[in-house]
Amino acid sequence: MRRLISHTWLLLFLLLLPLASPAQSRDSFFADLNEFLDMRAAKNYAKWDTTYIDRYPYKWDARLFLNTEGLHLNTDGAADTKLSTGMSNRVGVSLSYRGLGLSYTRAIGRKLNFGFGFSTYGTHLGFEYALRASSRLSGAVQLPGEERRKADAGDLTLLASNLNLFYSFNPRFSYAAAMKQTRIQRRSAGSVIAAVSWTIWDILGAGPDIISKQTSIQTFLEVTNLMYNRYSLGVGYGYNLVAGDAHWLFHASLIPMWTFYDSTHLRQEGETVKYRRPIGRYGITGTARAGIYYRWGTRWSVGLSSIVNQMSSSTSLRTQTEGYYHFEAQDWQAHLSVGFRF
């Protein structure tokens, strides 16, 4: 939890730092940034095979989208949980400048149900960071030495942080064209994709009303019940199919991953017990993406996309309570977006 909070605040601080500086320094920062991005764009464009990849004649991309998402979590062993958020609908906006994008989504009328994202995609390398909060978790939870408890929506809060790094080996394949429509894929192409992923899920044994009344970080951390932390790497394949004189784009990709670090922290009665899966034991992650996009002219586009993350791991425990621990979760999202470039 401390890492989740510190990483998120650090990212927000770095993103907002230029806005907090004096006007002259702020203008200088954005001028230097624009010059750097101009130089990078010109350098990269000179290397492109423009029969496959092209760019839009605009620097900004604004997007309005609707999200439908859900999450399912099952654990056995140290703590038995069967939790789900059900289907959650959110509205959101995103703004990109030369491929550097920020996004924000929120469920109207619900407390602590929002998402924040930052992403950028180059010719080969792509970066994604997402933070989501939800108070819709419901199901059942049984901690060691306690009776099984029913959890209604609002009794628990989930904070989920995820960072993905992608590397596509074929420069004729554009991940940016598929994920953000910030480039034009003119001819069909596919690529082998290498990826590294970091995920933290923090389940708090308190609802948003209790959390909002906490007066210090230390008090806030006392309500943490279960934190799941994992690092994974893998190799997969993605393909962009172009049709209709490059107006239609169909994307599909699958990246199986091996989890090389996996730990769970269980906080109970002020004490924390850590369960770590030994390296080499069973732990897998799979990420699948699919999308259909249509653009008319160079300004407007509409897209429907989805992403599914499947996580599973199992380990023997060498703690005060011998036994095993099994974690399985599925996280999915669907997006409908309308974009305008200027």
HELIX and SHEET records of a PDB file:
HELIX    1   1 ARG A    2  ALA A   20  1                                  19    
HELIX    2   2 ALA A   23  LYS A   47  1                                  25    
HELIX    3   3 TYR A  175  MET A  179  1                                   5    
HELIX    4   4 PRO A  208  SER A  212  1                                   5    
HELIX    5   5 ILE A  217  LEU A  221  1                                   5    
SHEET    1   A 2 ILE A  53  ARG A  55  0                                        
SHEET    2   A 2 ARG A 183  GLN A 185 -1                                        
SHEET    1   B13 ARG A 149  ALA A 151  0                                        
SHEET    2   B13 SER A 138  GLN A 142 -1                                        
SHEET    3   B13 ASP A  80  SER A  84 -1                                        
SHEET    4   B13 TRP A  60  ASP A  76 -1                                        
SHEET    5   B13 SER A  88  TYR A  97 -1                                        
SHEET    6   B13 LEU A 100  ARG A 106 -1                                        
SHEET    7   B13 PHE A 114  TYR A 121 -1                                        
SHEET    8   B13 LEU A 125  SER A 134 -1                                        
SHEET    9   B13 THR A 157  SER A 168 -1                                        
SHEET   10   B13 ALA A 189  LEU A 204 -1                                        
SHEET   11   B13 THR A 224  ALA A 243 -1                                        
SHEET   12   B13 TRP A 248  GLN A 268 -1                                        
SHEET   13   B13 GLU A 271  ARG A 276 -1                                        
SHEET    1   C 7 ARG A 149  ALA A 151  0                                        
SHEET    2   C 7 SER A 138  GLN A 142 -1                                        
SHEET    3   C 7 ASP A  80  SER A  84 -1                                        
SHEET    4   C 7 TRP A  60  ASP A  76 -1                                        
SHEET    5   C 7 GLY A 323  ARG A 341 -1                                        
SHEET    6   C 7 TRP A 300  LEU A 317 -1                                        
SHEET    7   C 7 GLY A 283  TRP A 296 -1                                        
END                                                                             
